[in-house]
Amino acid sequence: MTKNFAERTVELSRTVFDSFQLTPPSLKAFCIISLVKAMEWMIVYFTRSGTCERIAKKIAETTGFRAVRLYDDVNWSGFLGFMKAGFYALTGRRTKIEIEEELNADRFVLITPIWAGSITPAARTFIEHFGPSKILLVTVSEVTKPEDVSRSLKKKYNLLGVHGFTKKTNESEVMRQLVEKLQKI
Ligand SMILES: Cc1cc2nc3c(=O)[nH]c(=O)nc-3n(C[C@H](O)[C@H](O)[C@H](O)COP(=O)(O)O)c2cc1C
């Protein structure tokens, strides 16, 4: 008699469970740790003047996830850097990126400032390198709303979501929503 899908699923679960019971405790612990680690998030942030770093560290403190800094190969400091930043963002440029340590997570919270209504060139490179489906984007800006950034990015990237902080948002409330979302996804 051929087994239906439900019966086959039950049988397979039993086999997995039985073999797990026979597994030595040390290997069991290793499996569990690897599984939890595989589902972990890492916080990756780019910053020019420090706000994204402050927010990244606050999220890291609340969640226990690691926060690592993303660098690129352009000097954004001073007036010239400011002008260059606006131009690069407006024209959708990418920059070469470097991350301060190895990334060992499946999913990332990417925190970036908003420049000229767009995400930074380094954030663009990061999304395209690691894949939008693994990334929850967090925008930090003066007035540009995350919904507007999300709308303009939607056509290009299928992100896990977009949250954001502006001067007007209630930081603790957005932080709470963000942490809740990280636990749900
Ligand atoms: C070149 C440039 C362009 C910016 N454009 C915008 C903008 O379009 N909308 C906005 O709300 N904020 C804009 N900002 C402000 C930054 O998004 C904001 O100050 C952010 O908190 C900076 O993050 P950081 O301190 O981590 O670099 C701009 C800043 C720079 C340097």
The ligand as an SDF file (V2000), in Angstrom:
LIG
                    3D

 31 33  0  0  0  0  0  0  0  0999 V2000
   25.3280   63.3910    2.1270 C   0  0  0  0  0  0  0  0  0  0  0  0
   24.1860   63.2860    3.0870 C   0  0  0  0  0  0  0  0  0  0  0  0
   22.8940   63.2790    2.6170 C   0  0  0  0  0  0  0  0  0  0  0  0
   21.8150   63.1530    3.5010 C   0  0  0  0  0  0  0  0  0  0  0  0
   20.5620   63.0840    2.9950 N   0  0  0  0  0  0  0  0  0  0  0  0
   19.5100   62.9140    3.8300 C   0  0  0  0  0  0  0  0  0  0  0  0
   18.1850   62.7740    3.3270 C   0  0  0  0  0  0  0  0  0  0  0  0
   17.9410   62.7370    2.1230 O   0  0  0  0  0  0  0  0  0  0  0  0
   17.1750   62.6270    4.2210 N   0  0  0  0  0  0  0  0  0  0  0  0
   17.3730   62.6610    5.5620 C   0  0  0  0  0  0  0  0  0  0  0  0
   16.4130   62.5660    6.3110 O   0  0  0  0  0  0  0  0  0  0  0  0
   18.6320   62.7330    6.0820 N   0  0  0  0  0  0  0  0  0  0  0  0
   19.6970   62.8660    5.2540 C   0  0  0  0  0  0  0  0  0  0  0  0
   20.9720   62.9480    5.7560 N   0  0  0  0  0  0  0  0  0  0  0  0
   21.1640   62.8670    7.2180 C   0  0  0  0  0  0  0  0  0  0  0  0
   21.6170   61.4730    7.6900 C   0  0  0  0  0  0  0  0  0  0  0  0
   20.8180   60.4660    7.1350 O   0  0  0  0  0  0  0  0  0  0  0  0
   21.5200   61.3770    9.2170 C   0  0  0  0  0  0  0  0  0  0  0  0
   22.2230   62.4390    9.8000 O   0  0  0  0  0  0  0  0  0  0  0  0
   22.0170   60.0670    9.7580 C   0  0  0  0  0  0  0  0  0  0  0  0
   21.6290   59.9650   11.1120 O   0  0  0  0  0  0  0  0  0  0  0  0
   23.5180   59.9600    9.6720 C   0  0  0  0  0  0  0  0  0  0  0  0
   23.9230   58.6980   10.1660 O   0  0  0  0  0  0  0  0  0  0  0  0
   25.4140   58.4470   10.6770 P   0  0  0  0  0  0  0  0  0  0  0  0
   25.6420   59.4510   11.8080 O   0  0  0  0  0  0  0  0  0  0  0  0
   25.4420   57.0540   11.1860 O   0  0  0  0  0  0  0  0  0  0  0  0
   26.3400   58.6870    9.5400 O   0  0  0  0  0  0  0  0  0  0  0  0
   22.0480   63.0720    4.9020 C   0  0  0  0  0  0  0  0  0  0  0  0
   23.3770   63.0830    5.3730 C   0  0  0  0  0  0  0  0  0  0  0  0
   24.4220   63.1720    4.4910 C   0  0  0  0  0  0  0  0  0  0  0  0
   25.8430   63.1260    4.9920 C   0  0  0  0  0  0  0  0  0  0  0  0
  1  2  1  0
  2  3  1  0
  2 30  2  0
  3  4  2  0
  4  5  1  0
  4 28  1  0
  5  6  2  0
  6  7  1  0
  6 13  1  0
  7  8  2  0
  7  9  1  0
  9 10  1  0
 10 11  2  0
 10 12  1  0
 12 13  2  0
 13 14  1  0
 14 15  1  0
 14 28  1  0
 15 16  1  0
 16 17  1  0
 16 18  1  0
 18 19  1  0
 18 20  1  0
 20 21  1  0
 20 22  1  0
 22 23  1  0
 23 24  1  0
 24 25  2  0
 24 26  1  0
 24 27  1  0
 28 29  2  0
 29 30  1  0
 30 31  1  0
M  END
$$$$
